[in-house]
Amino acid sequence: MLAPVQLTSATRQNLWRLTFIRILVLAAQAGSVGLAYWLELLPLPWFQLAATLGCSMLLCVFTAIRLRTSWPVTELEYAVQLACDLFIHSALLYFSGGSTNPFVSYYLVPLTIAAVTLPWRYSVILSGIALTMYTLLLAQFYPLQTFPIARENLQVYGMWLSFALAAAVITFFAARMAEELRRQEELRAIRREEGLRDQQLLAVATQAAGAAHELGTPLATMSVLLKEMRQDHHDPMLQDDLSVLQDQVKLCKETLQQLVRAAEANRRLAVDMQDVTDWLDEALNRWHLMRPEASYRFQRLGQGAVPRMAPPPDLTQALLNLLNNAADACPEGLQVTLDWNEQDLTISIRDHGAGVPLAIAEQIGKPFFTTKGKGFGLGLFLSKASVTRAGGSVKLYSHEEGGTLTELRLPHGARGDQHE
């Protein structure tokens, strides 16, 4: 099974971004209040404003400390954090002109964030809070005492600054929050697809284990009968055929034995590192014993030190399945090449068959889908699953000169149960 990937939840990520927004806005608010106090532009209740800004700072510190814990961040907590921003903003507006303050439009920023990142019921509640606070500020607020011309200039510049701040926050942060939610949805879709694939693999593995257990007895019987037939019949042509049959039965018995050894090795977490060339030579020799009618040419393209790997048994079986698919398409003139670079190694298998039909290209590799008149449509599906477990990939292309090119990519040191 695939090892789980630890992911930070979208709500936690968004709360981090909200805290960062809150710090930026707090810096802008504190700078504005400090500048107004320093230049004596407006007679305002400085202590009340400083206390409100201090509450905002404490909320930032508390949230940052809370986010460093392992407690999950719920949507309710995130909504409460946005509600706190609305109340703090309302308090600042109350002590600085109420609804006449140009920064009253900043109410839209928390509401936009809520609409993008939270379910609709939370957005409705937060909108109700913002509308209630705005309505109260129409009647109750600390009036600004200044000259009409100065008030008009402050209103104009304040509206511009409020619009710039709101636009920047919505553009650069709300969009990132929505992108994080989309990314989480995509990851969940991938996990669901992996779970479905694992269920299919488990079903196939269960059937395979039962079949392997049942095949032991008939293979032993066939081996005994073939040995007796070779002793009783001395026709040279018949002896050759019986020898081939005996080799095939022996190969089947060895395959079953390898399944048992592989299960034991996985249980003991045994690792057998070897050169990729040795692994590939062994696999090709084993495959050619299975398919003596097929002919192939092997070419090594990689230069420098030969990569080493610890291939699990299912990876070897995946390679044999890919070779069998190529041989089924055209058993003559197969071309197998091995290449590598600093990151990964590539095994290419070229056959001269009919190629990959475009109409069914997307279906190839799905379980129980086959283009052959026989078979169960599981070979390529299992091969792709095994290679993916090892951190690699399998792709099929229609070669420009005809036939199919199968490309198997593996990371250096490939082994089973790696992260995708």
The 8 nearest C-alpha neighbors of each residue, nearest first, counted from 0:
[[1, 2, 416, 197, 388, 3, 417, 194],
 [0, 2, 416, 3, 418, 388, 417, 419],
 [1, 3, 418, 0, 4, 416, 417, 419],
 [4, 2, 1, 5, 418, 0, 6, 190],
 [5, 3, 6, 2, 418, 1, 419, 7],
 [6, 4, 3, 7, 2, 8, 418, 186],
 [5, 7, 4, 8, 9, 183, 3, 186],
 [8, 6, 9, 11, 12, 5, 10, 183],
 [9, 7, 11, 10, 6, 12, 183, 72],
 [8, 10, 12, 11, 180, 13, 179, 7],
 [11, 9, 13, 12, 8, 14, 72, 74],
 [12, 10, 14, 8, 13, 9, 72, 15],
 [11, 13, 9, 15, 10, 14, 8, 16],
 [12, 14, 16, 10, 15, 11, 176, 17],
 [15, 13, 17, 11, 16, 12, 18, 10],
 [16, 14, 18, 12, 13, 17, 19, 11],
 [15, 17, 13, 19, 14, 18, 20, 12],
 [16, 18, 14, 20, 19, 15, 21, 13],
 [19, 17, 21, 15, 16, 20, 59, 14],
 [18, 20, 16, 22, 17, 21, 15, 23],
 [21, 19, 17, 23, 18, 22, 24, 16],
 [20, 22, 18, 24, 19, 23, 25, 17],
 [23, 21, 25, 19, 20, 24, 26, 18],
 [24, 22, 26, 20, 25, 21, 27, 19],
 [23, 25, 27, 21, 26, 22, 28, 20],
 [26, 24, 22, 28, 27, 23, 29, 21],
 [25, 27, 23, 29, 24, 28, 30, 22],
 [28, 26, 24, 30, 25, 29, 31, 23],
 [29, 27, 25, 31, 30, 26, 24, 32],
 [28, 30, 32, 26, 31, 27, 33, 25],
 [29, 31, 33, 27, 28, 32, 26, 34],
 [30, 32, 28, 34, 33, 29, 35, 27],
 [33, 31, 35, 29, 34, 30, 36, 28],
 [32, 34, 30, 36, 31, 35, 29, 37],
 [33, 35, 37, 31, 36, 32, 30, 38],
 [34, 36, 32, 40, 38, 33, 37, 39],
 [35, 37, 39, 33, 34, 38, 32, 40],
 [38, 36, 34, 39, 35, 33, 40, 32],
 [39, 37, 35, 40, 36, 34, 41, 33],
 [40, 38, 36, 37, 35, 41, 42, 34],
 [41, 39, 35, 38, 36, 42, 37, 145],
 [40, 42, 39, 43, 35, 145, 144, 143],
 [43, 41, 144, 44, 40, 39, 143, 145],
 [42, 44, 45, 41, 95, 94, 143, 141],
 [45, 43, 47, 46, 48, 94, 42, 95],
 [46, 44, 48, 43, 47, 49, 36, 32],
 [45, 47, 49, 48, 44, 50, 51, 43],
 [48, 46, 50, 49, 45, 44, 51, 94],
 [47, 49, 45, 51, 50, 46, 52, 91],
 [50, 48, 46, 52, 51, 47, 45, 53],
 [49, 51, 53, 47, 48, 52, 46, 54],
 [52, 50, 54, 48, 53, 49, 47, 55],
 [53, 51, 55, 49, 54, 50, 48, 56],
 [52, 54, 50, 56, 51, 55, 49, 57],
 [55, 53, 57, 51, 56, 52, 58, 50],
 [56, 54, 52, 58, 53, 57, 59, 51],
 [55, 57, 53, 59, 58, 54, 52, 60],
 [56, 58, 54, 60, 59, 55, 61, 53],
 [57, 59, 55, 61, 56, 60, 62, 54],
 [60, 58, 56, 62, 57, 61, 18, 63],
 [61, 59, 57, 63, 62, 58, 64, 56],
 [60, 62, 58, 64, 63, 59, 57, 65],
 [63, 61, 65, 59, 64, 60, 58, 66],
 [62, 64, 60, 66, 65, 61, 59, 67],
 [65, 63, 61, 67, 62, 66, 60, 68],
 [64, 66, 62, 67, 63, 68, 61, 70],
 [67, 65, 63, 68, 64, 62, 11, 15],
 [66, 68, 64, 65, 63, 69, 70, 62],
 [69, 67, 66, 65, 70, 64, 71, 63],
 [68, 70, 71, 67, 66, 65, 72, 11],
 [71, 69, 68, 72, 66, 65, 67, 73],
 [70, 72, 73, 69, 11, 8, 68, 66],
 [73, 71, 11, 10, 70, 76, 74, 77],
 [72, 74, 76, 75, 71, 77, 10, 11],
 [73, 75, 77, 76, 78, 10, 72, 117],
 [76, 74, 78, 73, 77, 79, 121, 72],
 [77, 75, 79, 73, 78, 74, 80, 72],
 [76, 78, 74, 80, 75, 79, 73, 81],
 [77, 79, 75, 81, 80, 76, 74, 82],
 [80, 78, 82, 76, 81, 77, 83, 75],
 [81, 79, 77, 83, 78, 82, 76, 84],
 [80, 82, 84, 78, 83, 79, 109, 85],
 [81, 83, 79, 85, 84, 80, 78, 86],
 [84, 82, 80, 86, 81, 85, 87, 79],
 [83, 85, 81, 87, 82, 86, 88, 80],
 [84, 86, 82, 88, 83, 87, 89, 81],
 [87, 85, 89, 83, 88, 84, 90, 82],
 [88, 86, 90, 84, 89, 85, 83, 91],
 [87, 89, 91, 85, 90, 86, 84, 92],
 [88, 90, 86, 92, 87, 91, 93, 85],
 [91, 89, 93, 87, 92, 88, 86, 94],
 [90, 92, 88, 89, 93, 94, 48, 87],
 [91, 93, 97, 95, 89, 90, 94, 96],
 [92, 94, 140, 97, 90, 91, 95, 141],
 [95, 93, 141, 91, 92, 96, 140, 90],
 [96, 94, 92, 93, 97, 141, 91, 143],
 [95, 97, 142, 100, 143, 141, 99, 140],
 [98, 96, 93, 92, 140, 136, 99, 100],
 [97, 99, 100, 137, 136, 103, 96, 133],
 [100, 98, 97, 96, 101, 103, 154, 137],
 [99, 101, 96, 98, 102, 97, 103, 92],
 [102, 100, 158, 157, 103, 154, 99, 161],
 [101, 103, 161, 104, 100, 105, 158, 157],
 [102, 104, 105, 101, 100, 106, 98, 92],
 [103, 105, 106, 102, 107, 101, 161, 162],
 [106, 104, 107, 103, 108, 102, 165, 161],
 [107, 105, 104, 108, 103, 109, 129, 110],
 [106, 108, 110, 105, 109, 111, 104, 165],
 [107, 109, 111, 110, 105, 106, 165, 112],
 [110, 108, 112, 111, 107, 81, 113, 106],
 [109, 111, 113, 107, 108, 112, 114, 126],
 [112, 110, 114, 108, 113, 109, 107, 115],
 [111, 113, 109, 115, 110, 114, 173, 116],
 [114, 112, 110, 117, 116, 111, 115, 122],
 [113, 115, 111, 112, 122, 116, 117, 110],
 [116, 114, 112, 113, 177, 117, 111, 173],
 [115, 117, 113, 114, 112, 177, 176, 118],
 [118, 116, 113, 114, 115, 121, 119, 122],
 [119, 117, 120, 121, 122, 116, 114, 113],
 [118, 120, 122, 121, 123, 117, 114, 113],
 [119, 121, 123, 122, 118, 124, 117, 125],
 [122, 120, 124, 123, 119, 118, 125, 117],
 [121, 123, 119, 125, 120, 113, 124, 114],
 [122, 124, 126, 120, 121, 125, 119, 127],
 [125, 123, 127, 121, 126, 122, 128, 120],
 [126, 124, 128, 122, 127, 123, 121, 129],
 [125, 127, 123, 129, 124, 128, 122, 130],
 [126, 128, 124, 130, 125, 129, 131, 123],
 [127, 129, 125, 131, 126, 130, 132, 124],
 [130, 128, 126, 132, 131, 127, 133, 125],
 [129, 131, 133, 127, 128, 132, 134, 126],
 [132, 130, 134, 128, 133, 129, 127, 135],
 [133, 131, 135, 129, 134, 130, 128, 136],
 [132, 134, 130, 136, 131, 135, 129, 137],
 [133, 135, 131, 137, 136, 132, 130, 138],
 [136, 134, 132, 137, 133, 138, 139, 131],
 [137, 135, 97, 139, 133, 138, 134, 98],
 [136, 138, 134, 135, 98, 139, 133, 97],
 [139, 137, 136, 135, 140, 134, 97, 98],
 [138, 140, 136, 135, 137, 141, 97, 93],
 [141, 139, 93, 97, 136, 96, 142, 94],
 [140, 142, 94, 96, 93, 95, 143, 97],
 [143, 141, 96, 140, 144, 95, 97, 94],
 [142, 144, 96, 145, 95, 141, 41, 42],
 [143, 145, 142, 42, 41, 146, 43, 150],
 [146, 144, 143, 150, 41, 147, 149, 42],
 [145, 147, 149, 148, 150, 144, 151, 143],
 [148, 146, 150, 149, 151, 145, 152, 144],
 [149, 147, 151, 150, 146, 152, 145, 153],
 [148, 150, 152, 146, 151, 147, 153, 145],
 [149, 151, 147, 153, 148, 152, 146, 154],
 [150, 152, 154, 148, 149, 153, 147, 155],
 [153, 151, 149, 155, 154, 150, 156, 148],
 [154, 152, 150, 156, 151, 155, 157, 149],
 [153, 155, 151, 157, 152, 156, 101, 158],
 [156, 154, 152, 158, 157, 153, 151, 159],
 [157, 155, 159, 153, 158, 154, 160, 152],
 [156, 158, 154, 160, 101, 159, 155, 153],
 [157, 159, 101, 161, 155, 156, 160, 154],
 [160, 158, 156, 162, 157, 161, 163, 155],
 [159, 161, 157, 163, 162, 158, 164, 156],
 [162, 160, 158, 164, 102, 159, 163, 157],
 [161, 163, 165, 159, 160, 164, 166, 158],
 [164, 162, 160, 166, 161, 165, 167, 159],
 [163, 165, 161, 167, 162, 166, 160, 168],
 [164, 166, 162, 168, 167, 163, 108, 169],
 [165, 167, 163, 169, 164, 168, 170, 162],
 [168, 166, 170, 164, 165, 169, 171, 163],
 [169, 167, 165, 172, 166, 171, 170, 164],
 [168, 170, 173, 166, 167, 172, 171, 165],
 [171, 169, 167, 168, 174, 166, 172, 173],
 [172, 170, 168, 169, 167, 174, 173, 175],
 [171, 173, 175, 174, 168, 169, 170, 176],
 [172, 174, 169, 176, 175, 112, 170, 171],
 [173, 175, 177, 172, 176, 170, 171, 178],
 [176, 174, 178, 172, 173, 177, 179, 171],
 [177, 175, 173, 179, 178, 174, 13, 172],
 [176, 178, 180, 174, 179, 175, 115, 173],
 [177, 179, 175, 181, 176, 180, 182, 174],
 [180, 178, 182, 176, 177, 181, 9, 175],
 [179, 181, 183, 177, 182, 178, 9, 184],
 [182, 180, 184, 178, 183, 179, 185, 177],
 [181, 183, 179, 185, 180, 184, 178, 186],
 [182, 184, 186, 180, 185, 181, 187, 179],
 [185, 183, 181, 187, 182, 186, 188, 180],
 [184, 186, 188, 182, 183, 187, 189, 181],
 [187, 185, 189, 183, 188, 184, 190, 182],
 [186, 188, 190, 184, 189, 185, 183, 191],
 [187, 189, 185, 191, 186, 190, 184, 192],
 [190, 188, 186, 192, 187, 191, 193, 185],
 [191, 189, 193, 187, 192, 188, 194, 186],
 [192, 190, 194, 188, 193, 189, 187, 195],
 [191, 193, 189, 195, 190, 194, 196, 188],
 [194, 192, 190, 196, 191, 195, 197, 189],
 [193, 195, 191, 197, 196, 192, 190, 198],
 [196, 194, 198, 192, 193, 197, 191, 199],
 [195, 197, 193, 199, 198, 194, 200, 192],
 [198, 196, 200, 194, 199, 195, 201, 193],
 [199, 197, 201, 195, 196, 200, 194, 202],
 [198, 200, 196, 202, 197, 201, 203, 195],
 [201, 199, 197, 203, 198, 202, 204, 196],
 [202, 200, 204, 198, 199, 203, 197, 205],
 [201, 203, 199, 205, 200, 204, 198, 206],
 [202, 204, 200, 206, 205, 201, 207, 199],
 [205, 203, 207, 201, 206, 202, 200, 208],
 [206, 204, 202, 208, 207, 203, 201, 209],
 [205, 207, 203, 209, 204, 208, 210, 202],
 [208, 206, 204, 210, 209, 205, 211, 203],
 [209, 207, 211, 205, 210, 206, 204, 212],
 [208, 210, 212, 206, 207, 211, 213, 205],
 [209, 211, 207, 213, 212, 208, 214, 206],
 [212, 210, 208, 214, 213, 209, 207, 255],
 [211, 213, 209, 210, 214, 215, 208, 216],
 [212, 214, 210, 211, 215, 209, 216, 217],
 [215, 213, 211, 212, 216, 217, 210, 218],
 [214, 216, 218, 213, 217, 212, 219, 211],
 [215, 217, 219, 218, 214, 220, 213, 212],
 [218, 216, 220, 219, 214, 215, 221, 213],
 [219, 217, 221, 220, 215, 216, 214, 222],
 [218, 220, 222, 216, 217, 221, 215, 223],
 [221, 219, 217, 223, 218, 222, 224, 216],
 [222, 220, 218, 224, 219, 223, 225, 217],
 [221, 223, 219, 225, 220, 224, 218, 226],
 [222, 224, 226, 220, 221, 225, 227, 219],
 [225, 223, 227, 221, 226, 222, 228, 220],
 [226, 224, 228, 222, 227, 223, 221, 229],
 [225, 227, 223, 229, 224, 228, 222, 230],
 [226, 228, 230, 224, 225, 229, 231, 223],
 [229, 227, 225, 231, 230, 226, 232, 224],
 [230, 228, 226, 227, 232, 231, 225, 238],
 [229, 231, 227, 228, 232, 226, 233, 225],
 [230, 232, 228, 229, 227, 233, 226, 234],
 [233, 231, 229, 234, 230, 228, 238, 237],
 [232, 234, 235, 238, 231, 229, 230, 237],
 [233, 235, 237, 236, 232, 238, 239, 229],
 [236, 234, 238, 237, 233, 239, 232, 240],
 [237, 235, 239, 238, 234, 240, 233, 241],
 [236, 238, 240, 234, 239, 235, 241, 233],
 [237, 239, 235, 241, 236, 240, 234, 242],
 [240, 238, 242, 236, 237, 241, 235, 243],
 [239, 241, 237, 243, 242, 238, 244, 236],
 [240, 242, 244, 238, 243, 239, 245, 237],
 [243, 241, 245, 239, 240, 244, 238, 246],
 [242, 244, 246, 240, 241, 245, 247, 239],
 [245, 243, 241, 247, 246, 242, 248, 240],
 [244, 246, 242, 248, 247, 243, 241, 249],
 [247, 245, 249, 243, 244, 248, 250, 242],
 [246, 248, 250, 244, 249, 245, 243, 251],
 [249, 247, 251, 245, 250, 246, 244, 252],
 [248, 250, 246, 252, 247, 251, 245, 253],
 [249, 251, 247, 253, 248, 252, 246, 254],
 [252, 250, 248, 254, 249, 253, 247, 255],
 [253, 251, 249, 255, 254, 250, 256, 248],
 [252, 254, 256, 250, 255, 251, 257, 249],
 [255, 253, 257, 251, 252, 256, 250, 258],
 [254, 256, 258, 252, 257, 253, 251, 211],
 [257, 255, 253, 259, 258, 254, 252, 260],
 [256, 258, 260, 254, 259, 255, 261, 253],
 [257, 259, 261, 255, 256, 260, 262, 254],
 [258, 260, 256, 262, 257, 261, 263, 255],
 [261, 259, 257, 263, 262, 258, 264, 256],
 [262, 260, 264, 258, 263, 259, 257, 265],
 [261, 263, 265, 259, 260, 264, 258, 266],
 [262, 264, 266, 260, 261, 265, 267, 259],
 [265, 263, 261, 269, 267, 266, 262, 268],
 [266, 264, 268, 262, 267, 263, 261, 269],
 [265, 267, 263, 264, 268, 262, 269, 261],
 [266, 268, 264, 269, 265, 263, 262, 270],
 [269, 267, 265, 266, 264, 270, 263, 262],
 [268, 270, 264, 267, 265, 271, 266, 263],
 [271, 269, 309, 272, 268, 264, 311, 310],
 [270, 272, 309, 273, 269, 310, 308, 311],
 [273, 271, 309, 308, 270, 307, 274, 310],
 [274, 272, 307, 308, 275, 309, 271, 277],
 [275, 273, 307, 277, 276, 306, 305, 308],
 [274, 276, 278, 277, 307, 306, 279, 308],
 [277, 275, 279, 274, 278, 280, 305, 306],
 [278, 276, 280, 274, 275, 279, 281, 273],
 [279, 277, 275, 281, 276, 280, 282, 274],
 [278, 280, 282, 276, 281, 277, 283, 275],
 [281, 279, 283, 277, 282, 278, 276, 284],
 [280, 282, 284, 278, 279, 283, 277, 285],
 [281, 283, 279, 285, 280, 284, 286, 278],
 [284, 282, 286, 280, 285, 281, 287, 279],
 [285, 283, 287, 281, 286, 282, 280, 288],
 [284, 286, 282, 288, 283, 287, 281, 289],
 [287, 285, 283, 289, 288, 284, 282, 290],
 [288, 286, 290, 284, 289, 291, 285, 283],
 [289, 287, 285, 286, 291, 290, 284, 247],
 [288, 290, 286, 287, 291, 285, 247, 250],
 [291, 289, 287, 292, 288, 293, 286, 323],
 [290, 292, 287, 293, 288, 289, 294, 286],
 [291, 293, 290, 294, 330, 287, 331, 289],
 [294, 292, 330, 291, 331, 290, 326, 295],
 [295, 293, 331, 332, 333, 330, 292, 296],
 [294, 296, 333, 332, 334, 297, 293, 331],
 [295, 297, 334, 335, 333, 298, 332, 294],
 [296, 298, 335, 336, 334, 295, 299, 337],
 [299, 297, 336, 335, 300, 337, 296, 334],
 [298, 300, 337, 336, 301, 338, 297, 302],
 [301, 299, 338, 337, 298, 302, 336, 339],
 [302, 300, 338, 339, 299, 337, 303, 340],
 [303, 301, 300, 304, 339, 305, 338, 340],
 [302, 304, 305, 301, 306, 340, 339, 300],
 [305, 303, 306, 302, 301, 307, 274, 339],
 [304, 306, 274, 303, 307, 275, 276, 302],
 [307, 305, 275, 274, 411, 304, 308, 412],
 [308, 306, 274, 273, 275, 412, 272, 305],
 [307, 309, 412, 272, 413, 273, 310, 275],
 [308, 310, 272, 414, 271, 413, 412, 270],
 [311, 309, 414, 308, 314, 413, 312, 315],
 [310, 312, 314, 313, 415, 414, 309, 315],
 [313, 311, 315, 314, 261, 316, 310, 258],
 [312, 314, 316, 315, 311, 385, 317, 382],
 [315, 313, 317, 316, 312, 311, 385, 310],
 [316, 314, 318, 312, 317, 313, 319, 282],
 [315, 317, 313, 319, 314, 318, 320, 312],
 [316, 318, 382, 314, 320, 315, 319, 313],
 [319, 317, 321, 315, 320, 316, 322, 314],
 [318, 320, 316, 322, 317, 321, 323, 286],
 [321, 319, 323, 317, 318, 322, 378, 316],
 [320, 322, 324, 318, 323, 319, 317, 325],
 [323, 321, 319, 325, 320, 324, 326, 318],
 [324, 322, 326, 320, 325, 321, 327, 319],
 [325, 323, 327, 321, 322, 326, 320, 328],
 [324, 326, 322, 328, 323, 327, 350, 321],
 [325, 327, 330, 323, 329, 328, 324, 322],
 [328, 326, 324, 325, 329, 323, 330, 352],
 [327, 329, 352, 325, 326, 324, 330, 350],
 [328, 330, 352, 326, 327, 331, 351, 350],
 [331, 329, 326, 293, 327, 294, 328, 332],
 [332, 330, 294, 293, 329, 333, 295, 326],
 [331, 333, 295, 294, 334, 330, 296, 350],
 [334, 332, 295, 350, 349, 331, 296, 294],
 [333, 335, 349, 296, 295, 348, 297, 332],
 [334, 336, 348, 297, 347, 296, 298, 349],
 [337, 335, 298, 347, 299, 346, 297, 334],
 [338, 336, 346, 299, 300, 345, 298, 347],
 [337, 339, 301, 300, 345, 344, 299, 346],
 [340, 338, 344, 301, 343, 345, 341, 337],
 [339, 341, 342, 343, 344, 338, 301, 302],
 [340, 342, 343, 339, 411, 344, 306, 410],
 [343, 341, 340, 410, 411, 344, 339, 409],
 [344, 342, 410, 411, 409, 340, 339, 341],
 [343, 345, 339, 409, 338, 408, 410, 340],
 [344, 346, 408, 338, 407, 339, 337, 347],
 [345, 347, 337, 407, 336, 406, 408, 338],
 [348, 346, 406, 336, 405, 335, 407, 345],
 [347, 349, 335, 405, 334, 404, 406, 350],
 [350, 348, 404, 334, 333, 403, 405, 347],
 [349, 351, 333, 402, 403, 325, 352, 329],
 [352, 350, 402, 329, 401, 403, 353, 349],
 [353, 351, 402, 328, 329, 354, 350, 403],
 [352, 354, 402, 351, 355, 328, 401, 403],
 [353, 355, 402, 403, 397, 352, 356, 401],
 [354, 356, 397, 357, 360, 403, 396, 353],
 [357, 355, 358, 359, 360, 354, 353, 397],
 [358, 356, 360, 359, 355, 361, 397, 354],
 [357, 359, 356, 360, 361, 355, 362, 363],
 [360, 358, 362, 357, 361, 356, 363, 355],
 [359, 361, 357, 362, 363, 358, 356, 355],
 [360, 362, 359, 363, 358, 364, 357, 365],
 [363, 361, 359, 360, 365, 364, 368, 369],
 [364, 362, 360, 365, 361, 359, 368, 369],
 [363, 365, 380, 379, 362, 366, 368, 383],
 [364, 366, 380, 363, 362, 368, 367, 376],
 [367, 365, 377, 368, 380, 376, 364, 199],
 [366, 368, 376, 375, 377, 369, 365, 380],
 [369, 367, 376, 366, 365, 363, 362, 370],
 [368, 370, 376, 371, 367, 375, 374, 363],
 [369, 371, 372, 368, 376, 363, 373, 359],
 [372, 370, 373, 369, 374, 376, 327, 375],
 [371, 373, 370, 374, 369, 375, 376, 327],
 [374, 372, 371, 375, 369, 370, 376, 327],
 [373, 375, 376, 371, 372, 369, 377, 378],
 [374, 376, 367, 377, 369, 373, 368, 378],
 [375, 377, 367, 369, 368, 374, 366, 378],
 [376, 378, 380, 366, 375, 367, 379, 381],
 [379, 377, 381, 380, 320, 376, 382, 321],
 [378, 380, 382, 364, 381, 377, 383, 320],
 [381, 379, 364, 377, 383, 382, 378, 365],
 [382, 380, 384, 378, 383, 379, 377, 385],
 [383, 381, 317, 379, 385, 384, 380, 378],
 [382, 384, 386, 380, 381, 385, 393, 387],
 [383, 385, 381, 387, 382, 386, 388, 380],
 [386, 384, 388, 382, 387, 383, 314, 313],
 [385, 387, 389, 383, 391, 388, 384, 392],
 [386, 388, 390, 391, 384, 389, 385, 392],
 [389, 387, 416, 385, 386, 390, 415, 417],
 [388, 390, 415, 414, 386, 387, 417, 413],
 [389, 391, 387, 419, 388, 417, 418, 386],
 [392, 390, 409, 387, 386, 408, 389, 410],
 [391, 393, 408, 387, 386, 407, 394, 383],
 [394, 392, 407, 406, 383, 408, 395, 386],
 [395, 393, 406, 405, 392, 396, 407, 404],
 [394, 396, 405, 404, 406, 403, 393, 397],
 [397, 395, 404, 403, 398, 405, 394, 355],
 [396, 398, 403, 354, 355, 402, 404, 399],
 [399, 397, 401, 403, 400, 402, 404, 396],
 [398, 400, 401, 397, 402, 403, 396, 404],
 [401, 399, 398, 402, 397, 351, 403, 354],
 [402, 400, 398, 399, 351, 354, 403, 397],
 [401, 403, 351, 354, 352, 353, 350, 398],
 [402, 404, 354, 397, 398, 350, 396, 349],
 [403, 405, 349, 396, 348, 398, 395, 397],
 [406, 404, 395, 348, 347, 394, 403, 349],
 [405, 407, 347, 394, 393, 346, 395, 404],
 [406, 408, 393, 346, 345, 392, 347, 405],
 [409, 407, 345, 391, 392, 344, 406, 393],
 [408, 410, 391, 344, 343, 413, 345, 390],
 [411, 409, 343, 413, 344, 412, 342, 391],
 [412, 410, 343, 413, 306, 308, 342, 409],
 [411, 413, 308, 307, 309, 410, 414, 306],
 [414, 412, 308, 410, 411, 389, 309, 310],
 [413, 415, 389, 310, 309, 311, 412, 416],
 [414, 416, 389, 388, 417, 311, 413, 310],
 [417, 415, 388, 1, 389, 0, 418, 2],
 [418, 416, 389, 390, 415, 388, 419, 414],
 [419, 417, 2, 390, 1, 416, 388, 4],
 [418, 390, 417, 387, 388, 1, 391, 389]]
